Amino acid sequence: MLVIRNKKPYVFEAVGPVKYTPLKQWIAHGEKGKYVVRRVEGGLSVEQQQKLAQTAKRYLGKPYDFSFSWSDDRQYCSEVVWKVYQNALGMRVGEQQKLKRV
C-alpha cells in the first residue's frame, strides 16, 4: 500500500515488523525493477486516504505472521493491507482464501 509521508512515497508492508519502506528501496528489492500498481476503481477521496493512513498506524511494528493465521497479533503482507482497507473504509480488496498446505 503506497503512502505519502513528508512528501515522499513509501510502501506500507509486513516484511518483519509492519513498517514503511521507501518506494525506491522497495522497488530495488524486487526483480529487475518491475512492480505492479493497482488502484481502487474511481479513486479515493482525501478523507478516505487519511482514514487509511490513520488505520495503518495501528499495525506498525506488528511482527510478521509466518503461520498465516488471521489474527491481529501478527500480520502477513496481504493480510495487513486487507485489514487496513476493511477497518478504515469497510472496503474488501479481494476475497479471503485459506492457504492450502501442499
C-alpha distances in whole Angstrom, upper triangle without the diagonal:
4,6,10,13,16,16,14,10,8,5,5,7,10,13,16,15,12,11,9,10,12,10,14,14,11,13,16,16,15,18,20,17,16,12,11,9,9,10,11,15,17,14,13,16,15,16,14,11,13,13,10,10,13,12,10,12,15,13,13,16,16,17,16,18,20,22,19,20,19,19,18,20,18,14,13,10,10,12,9,7,10,12,9,10,13,15,13,14,16,14,14,11,14,17,17,20,22,22,25,27,29
4,7,10,13,12,10,7,6,5,6,9,13,15,18,17,13,12,9,10,10,8,12,13,11,12,15,16,15,19,20,16,16,12,12,9,10,10,12,16,17,13,13,15,14,16,14,10,12,14,10,10,13,14,11,13,16,15,14,17,18,20,19,21,23,25,22,24,23,23,21,23,21,17,16,13,13,15,13,10,13,15,12,12,16,17,15,16,19,17,17,15,17,20,21,23,26,25,29,30,32
4,6,10,9,8,6,5,6,7,10,14,16,18,17,13,11,8,10,10,9,13,14,13,14,17,18,18,22,23,19,19,16,15,13,14,13,14,18,18,14,13,14,12,14,12,9,10,12,9,7,11,12,10,11,14,14,13,16,18,20,20,22,25,27,24,25,24,23,21,22,21,18,18,15,16,17,14,12,15,16,12,13,17,17,14,16,19,17,19,17,20,23,23,26,28,28,31,33,35
4,7,6,5,5,6,9,10,14,17,19,21,19,16,13,10,11,10,10,13,15,14,16,18,19,20,23,24,20,20,18,18,15,16,15,16,19,19,16,14,14,12,14,14,10,10,13,11,9,12,14,12,13,17,17,15,18,20,23,23,25,28,30,28,29,27,27,24,26,24,22,22,19,19,21,18,16,19,19,16,16,20,20,17,18,22,20,22,20,23,26,27,30,32,32,35,37,38
4,5,5,6,7,10,11,14,17,19,20,18,16,12,9,11,10,11,14,15,15,17,19,20,22,25,26,22,23,20,21,18,19,19,20,23,23,19,17,17,14,16,16,12,11,14,13,10,12,15,13,12,16,16,14,17,20,22,23,26,28,31,29,30,28,27,24,25,24,22,22,20,21,22,19,17,21,20,17,18,22,21,18,20,24,23,24,23,26,29,29,32,33,33,37,38,40
4,5,8,10,13,14,18,21,22,23,21,19,15,12,13,11,13,15,16,17,19,21,22,24,27,27,24,25,23,23,21,23,22,23,26,25,21,20,19,16,18,18,15,14,17,16,13,15,18,16,15,19,20,17,20,23,25,26,29,31,34,32,33,32,31,28,28,27,25,26,24,25,26,22,21,24,24,21,22,25,24,21,23,27,26,28,26,30,33,33,35,37,37,40,42,43
4,7,10,13,15,18,22,23,25,23,21,17,14,14,12,12,14,16,17,18,20,22,23,26,26,22,23,21,22,19,21,20,21,24,23,19,18,18,15,17,18,14,14,18,17,14,16,19,17,17,21,22,20,22,25,27,27,30,33,35,33,34,33,32,29,30,29,27,27,24,25,26,23,21,24,25,21,22,25,25,22,23,27,26,28,26,29,32,33,35,37,37,40,42,43
4,7,10,13,16,19,20,22,21,18,15,11,11,8,8,10,12,13,14,16,18,19,22,22,19,20,18,19,17,19,19,21,23,23,20,19,19,17,19,19,15,16,18,17,14,17,19,17,17,21,20,18,20,23,25,25,28,30,33,31,32,31,31,28,29,27,25,24,21,23,24,21,20,23,24,20,21,25,25,22,24,27,26,27,24,27,31,31,33,35,34,38,39,41
4,7,10,13,16,17,20,19,16,13,9,9,6,6,8,10,10,11,14,16,16,19,20,16,17,15,15,13,15,15,18,21,21,17,17,18,16,18,17,14,15,17,15,13,16,18,15,16,19,18,17,19,21,23,22,25,27,30,27,29,28,28,26,27,25,22,21,18,19,21,18,16,20,21,18,19,22,22,20,21,24,23,24,21,24,27,28,30,32,31,34,36,37
4,6,9,13,14,16,15,12,9,6,5,4,5,8,9,8,10,13,14,15,18,19,16,16,14,15,13,15,16,18,21,22,19,18,19,17,19,18,14,15,17,14,12,15,16,12,13,17,15,13,15,17,19,19,21,23,26,24,26,25,25,22,23,21,18,18,15,16,18,15,14,18,18,16,17,20,21,19,21,23,22,22,20,22,25,25,27,29,28,31,32,34
4,6,10,11,14,13,10,8,5,5,6,6,9,9,7,10,12,12,13,16,18,15,15,12,13,11,13,14,16,20,21,18,17,19,18,19,17,14,15,16,13,12,15,15,11,13,16,14,12,14,16,17,16,18,20,23,21,23,22,22,20,21,18,15,14,11,13,15,12,11,14,16,13,15,18,19,17,19,21,19,19,17,19,22,22,24,25,24,28,29,30
4,7,10,12,11,7,6,5,6,9,9,13,12,10,13,15,14,15,19,21,18,18,15,15,14,14,15,16,20,22,18,17,19,18,18,16,13,14,14,11,9,12,12,8,10,12,10,9,11,12,14,13,16,18,20,18,20,19,18,16,17,15,12,12,9,11,12,9,8,12,12,10,12,15,16,15,17,19,17,18,15,18,20,20,22,23,23,26,27,29
4,6,9,8,6,6,6,7,11,11,14,12,10,13,15,13,14,17,20,18,17,14,15,14,15,16,18,21,24,21,20,22,21,21,19,16,17,17,13,13,15,13,10,11,13,10,9,10,11,11,10,12,14,17,15,17,16,16,15,15,12,9,8,6,8,10,8,8,11,12,11,13,16,16,16,18,20,18,18,15,17,19,18,20,20,19,23,24,26
4,6,6,4,6,9,10,13,14,17,15,12,15,17,14,15,18,21,20,19,17,17,17,18,19,20,24,26,24,23,25,24,24,22,19,20,19,16,15,16,15,11,12,13,9,9,9,8,8,6,9,11,13,12,14,14,14,13,12,9,6,6,5,8,9,7,9,12,12,12,15,17,17,18,20,21,20,18,17,18,19,17,18,19,17,21,21,24
4,6,6,8,10,10,13,14,16,13,11,14,15,12,13,16,19,18,18,17,18,19,20,22,23,27,29,27,26,28,27,27,25,22,23,23,19,18,20,18,15,15,16,12,11,10,10,8,6,9,10,14,13,15,16,16,15,15,11,9,7,7,11,12,11,12,15,16,16,19,20,21,22,24,25,23,22,20,20,22,20,20,20,18,21,21,23
4,6,8,11,12,15,17,18,15,14,17,17,14,16,20,23,22,22,20,22,22,23,25,26,30,32,29,28,30,29,29,27,25,25,24,21,20,21,19,16,16,16,12,11,8,8,6,5,8,10,13,13,15,16,16,15,13,10,9,9,10,13,13,12,15,17,17,17,21,22,22,23,26,26,25,24,22,23,24,22,22,21,20,22,22,24
4,6,10,11,15,17,19,16,15,18,19,17,19,22,25,23,24,22,23,23,23,25,26,29,31,28,27,29,27,27,25,22,22,21,19,17,18,16,13,12,12,9,7,5,5,4,6,9,12,15,14,16,16,15,13,11,9,8,9,10,14,13,11,14,17,16,16,19,20,20,21,24,24,24,23,22,23,24,22,23,22,21,24,24,27
4,7,9,13,15,18,15,14,17,18,16,18,21,24,22,22,20,20,20,20,21,22,26,28,25,23,25,24,23,21,19,19,18,15,13,14,13,9,9,10,6,5,5,5,6,7,10,13,16,14,15,15,14,12,11,9,7,8,8,11,11,8,10,14,13,12,15,17,17,17,20,21,21,20,19,20,22,20,21,21,21,24,25,27
4,6,10,12,15,13,11,15,16,15,17,21,23,21,21,19,20,19,20,21,22,26,27,24,22,24,22,22,20,18,17,17,15,12,14,13,10,9,11,8,6,6,8,10,10,14,16,19,18,19,19,18,15,15,13,11,12,11,14,14,11,12,15,15,13,16,19,18,18,21,22,22,22,20,22,24,23,24,25,24,27,28,30
4,7,9,12,11,10,13,15,14,16,20,21,19,19,17,18,17,18,19,20,24,25,22,20,22,20,21,19,16,16,17,14,11,13,14,10,10,13,11,8,10,12,14,14,17,19,22,21,22,21,21,18,18,16,14,14,12,15,16,12,12,16,16,14,16,19,19,18,20,23,22,22,20,22,25,24,26,27,26,29,30,32
4,6,8,7,6,10,11,11,13,16,18,15,16,15,16,16,18,19,21,25,26,23,22,24,22,23,21,18,19,20,17,14,17,17,13,14,16,14,12,13,15,15,15,18,20,23,21,24,23,23,21,21,18,16,15,13,15,17,15,14,18,19,17,19,22,22,21,23,25,24,24,21,23,26,25,27,27,26,29,30,31
4,6,5,6,9,10,11,13,16,17,14,16,14,16,16,18,19,22,25,26,22,22,23,21,23,22,18,19,21,18,15,18,19,16,16,19,17,15,16,18,19,19,22,23,27,25,27,27,26,24,24,22,20,19,16,18,20,18,17,21,21,19,21,24,24,23,25,27,25,26,23,25,28,28,29,30,29,32,33,34
4,5,5,6,9,10,11,14,15,11,12,11,13,12,15,16,19,22,23,20,20,22,21,23,21,18,19,21,18,16,19,20,17,18,21,19,17,18,20,21,20,23,24,27,25,27,27,27,25,26,23,20,19,16,17,20,18,16,20,21,19,20,24,24,23,24,26,24,24,21,23,26,27,28,29,28,31,32,33
4,5,5,6,9,10,13,13,9,12,11,14,14,17,19,22,25,26,23,23,25,24,26,25,21,23,25,22,20,23,24,20,21,24,22,20,21,23,23,22,25,26,29,27,30,30,30,28,29,26,23,21,18,20,23,21,20,23,25,23,24,27,28,26,28,30,28,28,25,26,29,29,31,32,30,33,34,34
4,5,5,7,9,12,13,10,13,12,15,16,19,21,24,27,29,25,25,27,26,28,26,23,24,25,22,20,23,23,20,20,23,21,18,19,21,20,19,22,23,26,25,28,28,28,27,26,23,21,19,17,19,22,20,19,23,24,22,24,27,28,27,28,30,28,28,25,26,29,29,30,30,29,31,32,32
4,5,5,7,11,12,9,11,10,12,13,16,18,21,24,26,23,23,25,24,26,24,21,22,23,20,18,22,21,18,19,21,19,17,17,19,18,17,20,20,23,22,25,25,25,24,24,21,18,16,13,16,18,17,16,19,21,20,21,24,25,24,26,27,25,24,21,23,25,25,26,27,25,28,28,29
4,5,5,8,9,6,7,7,10,12,15,18,21,24,26,23,24,26,25,28,26,22,24,25,22,21,24,24,21,22,25,22,20,21,22,22,20,22,23,26,24,27,27,28,27,27,24,21,19,16,17,20,19,18,21,23,22,23,26,27,26,27,29,26,26,22,23,26,26,27,28,26,29,29,30
4,5,8,8,6,9,10,14,15,19,21,25,27,29,27,27,30,29,31,29,26,27,29,25,24,27,27,23,24,27,24,22,22,23,23,21,23,23,27,25,29,29,30,29,29,25,23,20,18,20,23,22,21,24,26,25,26,29,30,29,31,32,30,29,26,26,29,29,29,30,28,30,30,30
4,7,9,8,10,10,14,16,19,22,25,28,30,27,28,30,30,31,29,26,27,28,25,23,26,26,22,23,25,22,20,20,21,20,18,20,20,23,22,25,26,27,26,26,23,20,17,15,17,20,20,19,22,24,23,25,28,29,28,30,31,29,27,24,25,27,26,26,27,25,27,27,27
4,6,6,7,7,11,13,16,20,23,25,28,26,27,30,29,31,29,26,28,28,25,24,27,26,23,25,26,23,22,22,23,21,19,21,20,23,22,25,26,27,27,27,24,21,18,15,16,20,20,19,21,24,23,24,27,29,28,29,30,28,26,23,23,25,25,25,26,23,25,25,25
4,6,6,8,12,15,18,21,25,27,29,28,29,32,32,34,31,29,31,32,28,27,31,30,26,28,30,27,26,26,26,25,22,23,22,25,24,27,28,30,30,30,27,24,20,18,19,22,23,22,24,27,26,27,30,31,31,32,33,30,28,24,24,26,26,26,27,24,26,26,25
4,6,9,13,16,19,22,26,28,30,28,30,33,33,35,33,30,32,33,30,29,32,32,28,30,32,30,28,28,29,28,25,27,26,29,28,31,32,34,33,33,30,27,24,21,22,26,26,24,27,29,29,29,32,34,33,34,35,32,31,27,27,29,30,29,30,28,30,30,29
4,7,10,13,16,19,23,25,27,25,27,29,29,32,29,26,29,30,27,26,29,29,26,27,30,27,26,27,27,27,24,26,26,29,27,30,31,32,32,32,29,26,23,19,21,24,24,22,25,27,26,27,30,31,31,31,33,30,28,25,25,28,28,29,30,28,30,30,30
4,7,10,14,17,20,22,25,23,25,28,28,30,28,25,28,29,25,25,29,28,25,27,29,27,26,27,27,27,24,26,25,28,26,29,29,31,31,31,28,25,22,18,19,22,22,20,23,26,25,25,28,30,29,29,30,27,26,22,22,25,26,26,28,26,28,29,28
4,7,10,13,17,19,21,20,21,24,25,27,24,22,25,25,22,22,25,25,22,24,26,24,23,24,25,24,22,23,23,26,23,26,26,28,28,29,25,22,19,15,15,19,19,17,19,22,21,21,24,26,25,25,27,23,22,18,19,22,23,23,25,24,26,27,27
4,7,10,14,15,18,17,19,22,23,25,22,20,23,23,20,21,24,23,21,24,26,23,23,25,25,25,22,23,24,26,23,26,25,27,27,28,25,22,19,15,14,18,18,15,17,20,19,18,21,24,23,23,24,20,19,15,16,19,20,21,23,23,25,27,27
4,7,10,12,15,13,15,18,19,21,19,16,20,20,17,18,22,21,19,22,24,22,22,24,25,25,23,24,25,27,24,26,25,27,26,28,25,21,19,15,14,17,17,14,16,19,17,16,19,22,20,20,21,18,17,14,15,18,20,22,24,24,27,29,29
4,7,9,12,11,13,16,18,19,16,15,18,19,16,17,21,20,18,21,23,21,22,25,24,25,23,24,25,26,23,25,23,25,25,27,25,21,19,15,13,16,16,12,13,17,16,14,17,19,18,17,18,15,14,10,12,15,18,19,22,23,25,28,29
4,6,8,7,9,13,15,16,13,12,16,16,14,16,19,18,17,21,22,21,22,25,25,27,25,26,27,28,25,26,24,26,25,28,26,22,20,17,15,17,17,13,14,16,15,12,15,18,16,15,16,13,13,10,12,16,19,21,24,25,28,30,32
4,6,5,7,11,13,14,11,11,15,15,13,15,18,17,17,20,22,21,23,26,25,27,26,26,28,29,25,26,24,25,24,27,26,22,21,18,15,17,17,13,13,15,14,10,13,16,14,12,13,10,11,9,11,15,17,20,24,25,28,31,32
4,5,8,12,15,16,13,14,18,17,16,19,21,20,20,24,25,25,26,30,29,31,29,29,31,32,28,29,26,28,27,31,29,26,24,22,19,20,20,16,16,18,17,14,16,18,17,14,15,12,12,11,13,16,19,22,26,27,30,33,34
4,7,9,13,14,12,13,17,17,16,19,21,21,21,25,26,26,28,31,31,33,32,32,34,35,31,32,29,30,29,33,31,28,27,24,22,23,22,19,18,20,18,15,17,19,17,14,16,13,15,14,16,19,23,25,29,30,33,36,38
4,7,10,12,10,10,13,14,13,15,18,18,18,21,23,23,25,28,28,30,29,30,32,33,30,30,28,29,27,30,29,26,25,22,20,21,20,16,17,18,16,13,16,18,15,13,15,13,15,13,16,20,22,25,29,30,33,36,38
4,7,8,6,6,10,10,10,12,15,15,16,18,20,21,22,26,26,29,28,29,31,32,29,29,26,27,25,28,27,24,24,21,20,20,19,15,16,17,14,11,14,15,12,10,13,11,14,13,17,20,22,26,29,30,33,36,38
4,5,5,6,9,10,11,12,14,15,17,19,21,22,23,27,28,30,30,31,34,35,32,32,29,29,27,30,29,27,27,24,23,23,21,18,18,19,16,13,16,16,13,11,14,14,17,17,20,23,25,29,32,33,37,39,42
4,5,5,6,9,10,11,12,14,15,17,19,21,22,25,26,29,29,31,34,35,32,32,29,29,27,29,29,26,27,24,23,23,21,18,19,19,16,14,17,17,13,12,16,16,19,19,22,25,27,30,33,34,38,40,43
4,5,5,6,9,10,11,12,14,16,18,20,21,24,25,28,29,30,33,34,31,31,28,27,25,27,28,25,26,24,23,23,20,18,18,18,14,13,15,14,11,10,14,14,18,18,22,25,26,30,32,34,37,40,43
4,5,5,6,9,10,11,12,15,16,18,19,23,23,26,26,27,30,31,28,28,25,24,22,25,25,22,23,21,20,19,17,14,15,15,11,10,12,12,8,7,11,11,14,14,18,21,22,26,29,30,34,36,39
4,5,5,6,9,10,11,13,15,16,17,21,22,24,24,26,29,30,27,27,24,24,22,24,24,21,22,19,18,19,16,13,15,15,11,10,13,13,9,9,13,13,15,15,19,22,23,26,29,30,33,36,38
4,5,5,6,9,10,11,13,15,16,20,21,24,25,26,29,31,28,28,25,24,21,24,24,21,23,21,20,20,17,15,16,15,12,12,14,13,9,10,14,15,17,17,21,24,25,28,30,31,35,37,40
4,5,5,6,8,10,12,14,15,19,19,23,23,24,28,29,26,25,22,21,19,21,21,20,21,19,19,18,15,13,14,13,9,9,11,9,6,7,11,12,15,16,19,22,22,26,28,29,33,35,38
4,5,5,6,9,10,11,13,17,17,20,20,21,25,26,23,23,20,19,17,19,19,17,18,16,15,14,12,10,11,10,6,7,9,8,5,7,11,11,13,13,17,19,20,23,25,26,30,32,35
4,6,5,7,9,11,11,15,16,19,20,22,25,26,24,24,21,20,17,19,19,17,18,16,16,16,12,11,13,12,9,10,13,11,9,11,14,14,16,16,19,22,22,25,27,28,32,33,36
4,5,5,7,10,11,14,15,19,20,22,25,27,24,24,21,19,16,18,19,17,19,18,18,17,13,13,15,13,9,11,13,10,8,11,14,15,18,18,21,23,23,26,28,29,33,35,37
4,5,6,8,10,13,13,17,18,19,23,23,21,20,17,16,13,15,16,14,16,16,15,14,10,10,11,9,6,8,10,7,6,10,12,13,15,15,18,20,20,23,24,25,29,31,34
4,5,6,7,11,11,14,15,17,20,21,19,19,17,15,12,14,14,12,14,13,13,12,8,8,11,9,6,9,11,9,9,12,14,14,15,15,18,20,19,22,23,24,28,29,32
4,5,5,9,10,14,16,18,21,23,21,21,18,17,13,14,14,13,15,15,16,15,11,12,14,12,9,12,14,12,11,15,17,18,19,19,22,23,22,25,26,26,30,32,34
4,6,9,9,13,15,16,20,21,19,18,16,14,10,11,12,12,15,15,16,14,10,12,14,11,9,13,13,11,11,15,16,17,18,19,21,22,21,24,24,25,29,30,33
4,6,6,9,11,12,16,17,16,15,14,12,8,9,9,8,11,11,13,11,7,10,12,9,8,12,13,11,12,16,17,17,18,17,20,21,19,21,22,22,26,27,30
4,6,9,11,14,17,19,17,18,17,15,11,11,11,10,12,12,14,13,10,12,15,13,11,15,16,15,15,18,20,20,21,20,22,23,22,24,24,24,28,28,31
4,6,9,12,15,17,17,17,17,15,12,10,9,10,12,13,16,15,12,14,17,15,14,18,19,18,18,22,23,23,23,22,24,25,23,25,25,24,27,28,30
4,7,9,12,14,13,14,13,11,8,7,6,7,9,11,14,12,10,13,15,13,13,17,18,16,18,21,22,22,21,21,22,23,20,22,21,21,24,24,27
4,6,9,12,12,12,13,11,10,8,5,6,8,11,14,12,11,15,16,15,16,19,20,19,21,24,24,24,23,22,23,23,21,21,20,19,22,22,25
4,6,9,9,10,12,11,11,9,6,5,6,8,11,10,10,13,15,14,16,19,19,19,21,24,24,23,22,20,21,21,18,19,18,16,19,19,21
4,5,5,7,9,9,10,8,5,5,5,9,11,9,10,14,14,14,16,19,19,19,21,24,23,23,21,20,19,19,16,16,14,13,16,16,19
4,6,8,11,12,13,12,9,8,7,10,13,12,13,16,17,17,19,22,22,22,25,27,26,25,23,22,21,20,17,16,14,12,14,13,16
4,5,9,10,13,12,9,10,9,12,13,12,14,17,17,17,20,22,22,22,25,27,26,25,22,21,20,19,16,14,12,10,12,11,14
4,6,9,11,11,9,8,6,10,10,9,11,14,13,14,17,19,18,19,22,23,22,21,18,18,17,15,12,11,9,8,11,11,14
4,6,9,10,8,8,9,12,12,9,12,15,14,13,16,18,17,18,21,23,21,21,18,18,17,16,12,12,9,9,12,13,17
4,7,9,8,8,9,12,11,8,10,13,11,10,13,15,14,14,18,19,17,17,15,16,15,14,10,11,10,11,14,16,19
4,6,6,7,10,13,13,9,10,13,12,10,13,16,14,14,17,19,18,18,17,18,18,17,13,15,13,14,18,19,22
4,6,7,10,13,13,10,9,12,12,9,11,14,13,12,15,18,17,18,17,18,19,18,15,17,17,17,21,22,25
4,7,11,14,15,12,11,15,15,13,14,18,17,16,18,21,21,21,21,21,22,21,18,19,18,18,22,22,26
4,7,10,12,10,9,13,14,12,14,17,17,16,19,21,21,21,20,20,20,20,17,18,17,16,19,20,23
4,7,8,6,6,9,11,10,11,14,15,15,17,19,19,18,17,16,17,17,14,15,15,14,18,19,22
4,6,5,6,9,10,11,12,15,15,16,18,20,20,19,17,15,15,15,13,14,13,12,16,16,19
4,6,6,7,9,10,11,13,15,16,17,19,19,17,15,13,13,15,13,14,15,14,17,18,20
4,6,5,6,9,10,11,12,14,16,16,16,14,12,10,10,11,10,11,12,12,16,18,20
4,6,5,6,9,10,10,12,14,15,15,13,11,10,11,11,9,11,12,12,16,18,21
4,5,5,6,9,10,10,12,14,14,13,12,11,13,14,12,14,15,16,19,21,24
4,5,5,6,9,10,11,12,12,11,10,8,10,12,12,15,16,17,21,23,25
4,6,5,6,9,10,11,10,8,7,6,8,9,9,12,14,15,19,22,24
4,6,5,6,8,10,9,9,8,9,11,12,11,14,16,17,21,23,26
4,6,5,6,8,9,9,10,10,13,14,14,17,19,20,24,26,29
4,6,5,6,7,5,7,7,10,13,13,17,19,21,24,27,30
4,6,6,4,5,6,8,10,12,12,16,18,20,23,26,29
4,6,6,8,9,11,14,15,15,18,20,22,26,28,31
4,6,8,10,12,15,17,17,21,23,25,29,31,34
4,5,9,11,14,16,17,21,23,25,29,32,34
4,7,10,12,13,14,18,21,23,27,30,33
4,6,9,11,13,16,19,22,25,28,31
4,6,7,9,13,16,18,21,25,27
4,7,9,12,16,17,20,23,26
4,7,9,13,15,17,21,23
4,6,10,12,15,19,21
4,7,9,12,16,19
4,6,9,12,15
4,6,9,12
4,6,9
4,6
4
